[in-house]
Every structure is written in structure tokens, then in C-alpha cells.
Amino acid sequence: MGLHDFSFYDLINRNAAAFKEFPAWYEVDEDKQLTFNEIKTQVDRLAGGLNAAGVKKGDRLGVIGLNSIEFFLLYGAAAALGAVMLPVNWRLSADELCYNLKDGAPEMLFADADFQATINERRQDLPSVKKFYNLKGDKGDFQAFASLLESGTIPQPHEVNNDDGFVIIHTAAVSGQPRGALVSHGNILCAGLHIDYYFALSPKDVHLNLLPLFHVAGLFMAISAFQAGAMNVNLSRFDAARAAELIETYRASLFFDFPPILSGILSAAEEKKTDLSSLRAVIGLGTPEDIGKYQEMSGGSYYCMYGQTETSMLATIGRYNDAPGSAGRPIILADVRTVDEHDNPRPAGEAGEIVMKGPMVFQGYWNQPELNARTFRNGWHHTGDMGRFDSAGWMFYAGRMAEKELIKPGGENVYPEEVEVVIRQHPSVEKTVVFGVPDPKWKEGIKAVCLLKPGTFLEADELISFVGERIARYKKPHYVEVVTELPLKTDGTPDREKIKALYGTS
């Protein structure tokens, strides 16, 4: 690697020297704690095993599993070898899961026992995978994860540059299929520095790791805390009562919030009279009601933000109380603007597409050269999101562009088209339009307005179950409204804007 390059593996080496026996990771499910020195030792042993098993620079390592120390160690070992992680959302359907794996073409696949039956049924759809390993605690029928820790030979670190790929995270399906966003070592370490700066993180902090490590926010928050020498308290999957208890027990100081995470923790804390006073920072997309309640119960600050996987999680950030309703101001190492359809800057108060450039911008979509050229046109990353700046420089999110409409239930990305494709497969449905509506639990819910075929009948629960059996369950509609007619455009397709105006409530 070059004189000016720095990888995630370099960070692991640096932290082992700087923080040594400080606690780095607490595995809640196993009541097990690792220091920064122990993290490095485990990463080196795992890198040796992967190297002996034939992993080369640029190879992808697929992972399907809940949060665990093994999952985090794989990120470090892959970084040492210049391999690229390919974490897959375990909430996806079998078809969706296989699509993401085939797209990334991993050499190896690591999986928790709960997901191995699905993988075994679809092995013929995964021709690139040569070896299958258990991920967590060697539960399951794949090769033992522990066997990779036994080679005894620590390889020389590979040449890894700032712009080399670190992880491929598949984003939502704008045009019916997900796209793999390639994020580099430079991207993720720059993101960590921003988080560490805005929250003034130090080894005194404790990050409650609630979000999955396949998600950009879960991964980047865990690495940001690690980067600052703070401890990650890792919960394999979210449980509100357990999370509240962990905040009190380990004096957790921050976490990332997607609805309904914060509301669940606050309710559990109220019921059990749990002490949340250690929380000094929560970042995310909370509702004003939850934010106010959190600040009253903990005394901490709430940070609002805007970002994407493609912007390494962050583009803007700010304290909620400084400009309620805004998504903050542009982060330090980014130029963020709003532009018209010709990429001309929009004046204060007028909405335009959010564009960005800087070291946080991802490397591009995996195997999508035409899409990359379009996305990076004129030297800017075009987000497909709309926003406006006020005269004081605060940015206010204004939704998706019409051709890239997006629904965000609980922080997940769902594109209407992928839900509509499934709904139209139901034998009773003639036409459908899917869009987002306000929702008290998820902040934004999914609503389907359906026109049925003559002589048919369809209950809302039946359609919701139908969708949930075919794609990830978080993509199924929360609300279904059956109508006798739909406004149409001159070409015979549903007029989305008129339908949203007529039925845009939950």
C-alpha cells in the first residue's frame, strides 16, 4: 500500500497499540468481552485462515447472520487481505437473498444456522461460492468457523489503497432490482472521523450496537466507535427492554435510531424505571414526540441527519433543537448542494435534487457502468433525493424525485415498484399503486391502493400476507385500500399523483 493509504486493518493495528487492554467489544448474548489487543489477535488468526483457504485481494466474502463478534472480525480479516465483504440482509426473501449473492459473486459464504436451510435449497443459484462456513459459535452444518482460526500462519498484509473496496451493500431496488454500492476503506474511515468529531467520541464512550452489521448505519456506527477507542456493546437483534437495561448497566452514551427503536426503548424504560441518563447523543430519524421525550428522560442531545449508503451514511448533520425539522448542515468534508434538472444551484428556500462530492462518496454501483456514469455526471454524486436549504444553511429533506420515489418504513428503503410487481401477481388485482403515508409507529408506512378484476373480492389481510410470503416482510403493505376506479393518464397507466392526493392517508 502507498505511503498515504490507510485501511480498516491499519486502524485495527493502530488501536491495538493505542488502546491495548481497553474494552473494545462486549458480546451480550455470550457475556464475552474483547480488548483491542484481543480483536487484533483474532483478526490476524482469521486472516491467516482465510489466506490458507485461498482468499485473494478483491475476492468477496458473503455473510448472512445476526450481529456477532465473528461478523465484526470478518470485516477486519477481509481488510487485511484486501477482500471485499458482501453482507446480505437476512430479512430478505430467498429470491432476493440469492439475487444479491449472485450479483456480488462471493468466493465464500458465512451463515448463521437459521439461514443455512435456505442456502442449501438454493446452492445451484450460487455458482461462485466454493466454501460454506458457519458464522456464529459453529452452530450449523457448514464448515467450522473455528477451523479458520487454527492455521497458525499470519499472512503479510496485502496492498490495500484508500479507494479499494471494503464492503458491497445492496441498496433498494429503484427499477425492480437492488444495486450493490461499493464502499471503500477511505469512505468508511472518513465517515468514522465525522461521527467521532460531531459526537466528540473517546474511549470513555459506549456505543449500543442495535442496528445490523449489514446496514450502513449499523456498520459505520460500530466502526466509528471502534475508531475512537470506545466500546461496542453488541445486541444480536433489537429488543427494546433489553436495550434499555443495557443502557443503564453499561452506561451507554450513544446509538442510532430508526423508528420505532427510540420509542420502544423509552416505553420500556418508563415501565421498568430504567435510568437513561448516560445517553448523551442519539442520531437518526426520530419523530418530534419521541425526540422530546428522550431529551426529557435523558438530558441528551438528538442529532438529525441526511445520508445514504452511497454517501457513507452521512451528508448533513445537526442538533435537532438548533433547527427542528431540518436534516442539519453539510458535514465538514463534503460539498452538498441542491440543483435543478440542469445541475444549476437552487437558491435558498427552493427545492432541488441533493448532490454531493467529497471523500464520503462511494466508489460506484457494482457492475453498473452506465448507472455510475449517470449517477456521477458533471462531477457530482446525484442522490435522487430532493431538499432545500434555508438562508442559514440548514437543509430540509423534501422527498424523492418523482422517478425515484422511495418509502422508508423504520429506516429501511422500499421502492414502490418492487411491491407493485408482487401485488400484480395476485389473481384478483387489476392495477395497483403503492406509496408512503404517515405512520405513528414506523414514521412512514406502506399503502397499496388496488383496483380489482371484475367479479373478484380481496381482503386486506390476504393481500398483505401474499406480499409478505414473496418478498422481505418489511416491504409488505401496512395499509390496503380497494377502490372501484383509479385515475389514469392518457396512456392508460395509473396517475400516481392524483391517486396519492385522493388516498394519501393511512
Secondary structure, DSSP 4 states (H G I P E B T S, - for coil): --TT---HHHHHHHHHHHHTTSEEEEEGGGTEEEEHHHHHHHHHHHHHHHHHTT--TT-EEEEE--S-HHHHHHHHHHHHHT-EEEE--TTS-HHHHHHHHHHH--SEEEE-GGGHHHHHHTGGG-TT--EEEE-STT-SSSB-GGGGG----PPPPP---TTSEEEEEEE--TTSS-EEEEEEHHHHHHHHHHHHHHHT--TT-EEEE-S-TTSHHHHHHHHHHHHTTPEEEE-SS--HHHHHHHHHHHT--EEEE-TTHHHHHHHHHHHHT---TT--EEEE---HHHHHHHHHHH--EEEEEE--GGGTT-SEEEEGGGSTT---EE-TT-EEEEE-TTSPBPPTT--EEEEEESTTS--EETT-HHHHHHHTGGGSEEEEEEEEE-TTS-EEEEEE-GGG--B-GGG--B-HHHHHHHHTTSTTEEEEEEEEEEETTTEEEEEEEEEEPTT----HHHHHHHHHTTS-GGGS-SEEEEES---B-TTSSB-HHHHHHHH---
